[in-house]
Amino acid sequence: MLKNFFRQKLFKDSFVYMVGTFVGGFLNYLFQVVVSRQLTVGQYGELQSLLALATIFSVIGSALSYFIIKYAAVFARAHDYRSNLEFISLLRAKIKKSLLFLLFILLLLAPVVYFYLHLSDFWGLIFVNLSVVVGIISIIYQGDLTGWEKFFTVNVAGIFGAFLRLVAGVAIAWIFPRASIVIFSILFAALGGWWFLKTMADKRLLAKKLVEPDPATGEAGDWQKKYFSGSKIKKSILPIFIFSTLMLFLSNLDILLVKNLTSAEITGYYSVLSLLGKIVLWVNAAIVAAILPAACAKGYAGEGMGKKIVFSAYGGIALTSIIAVVGYYLFPTPIVNLLFGAKYAFFAADLWLFGLMAFILSLLTLEANFAYARHDFRVSYILGLTVVLMAFGVYSLHMSIEGIIWAIIVAFAIGYAGVLLLNLLDKKKGAFVIPTEEKSS
């Protein structure tokens, strides 16, 4: 039985993601551990707020990734390299025209962000903004590779970027122990990741032999007529953007709220606990990432994922999360001391709550992606409510770290219950069916 369990494609793909997540996560955590020891608690708190800001500002790249995976998975299902190439070429042409305008908007917002987060200088914001722009270019290739289920290549790219960030971050922190300078490491990693992903996408997908013209029509590569309506694609951009924005807010907004409402030192303590808790989320993200392309392709075809795969995904997430939460409950202080040092262990007793938060967020992320796969963007209303509840809870209970994390746990639990109910009530349980007009397009 166990042998058949691991023969499933989901777990083969998840294993690749797990290995990539482990190696990349190890390098990222090594970056955090070494840098945290070079910076003061306050400067480390500022660094975490800048990293969270970079993630939230990358919402356009996140939305683009969801968008590309959704459509590239359809081309992959048909083994249509020509249509994939035309789709990616169109995206590259359109995005290049928008990047300078995006950079201008980000720089225009810099003074507002500077005062909201009480930052020490503007350099960190400049590096964050540049890394976001470079990251958007990289996402084109990363999303395409993911849609075609080239998981090994995507994970190697992630490991390569994490290695570059580690090397640059440690070197900079040793010479210039300031958050606003250390954050340059994410720009350095973004540039390296862009080069690697472009090289791999060109080699493994975009330079592949193109499909021959359809013998019945004589047409080749007319992907919009063959698969989608152009108007439908345009109409899906805004819902995808909103969905990905809310997903990013769920996992990153708390750091910015804490930085605004509390001191830099409290943000530093909170950041360490949050970082350790979200190890659970990052490991579980491998299962969600492995299932998404297949879910999108099956949703387009009106096919169901199958209860066995859904239950297996739940089992993997539950197993990882429970082990982590128990470990965090029994050994909080040794874990924090070992990884970040005694100066961060003051609130270590709350560590298990951060593991529990990541467990619930993992389940919420899984169900939200199921809804996304069948193009049910009603899920965004529930995610939006969850973000509002989280923000309200943090504002109301920010007097203590324990109060903050309980507010977030309750908000995520309510959001998960809402999304789960949406999925259970939508047509047949576990069925991913795109609405009729989508399939006919």
Buried (B, 14 or more C-beta within 10 A) or exposed (E): EEEEEEEBEBBEBBBBBBBBBBBBBEBBBBBBBBBBBBBBBBBBBBBBBBBBBBBBBBBBBBBBBBBBBBBBBBBBBBEBBBBBBBBBEEBEEEBEEEBEEBBEEBBEBBEEBBEBBEBBEBBBBBBBBBBBBBBBBBBBBBBBBBBBBBBBBBBBBBBBBBBBBBBBBBEBBEEEBBBBBBBBBBBBBBBBBBEBBBEBBEEBBBEBEBBEEEEEEEEBBBBBEBBBBEEBBEEBEEBBBBBBBBBBBBBBBBBBBBBBBBBBBBBBBBBBBBBBBBBBBBBBBBBBBBBBBBBBBBBBEBBBBBEEBBEBBBEBBBEBBBEBBEBBBEBBEEBBBEBBBEBBBBBBBBBBBBBBBBBBBBBBBBBBBBBBBBBBBEBBEBBBBBBEBBBEBBEEBBEEBEBBBBBBBBBBBBBBBBBBEBBEEBEEEBBBBBEEEBEEB
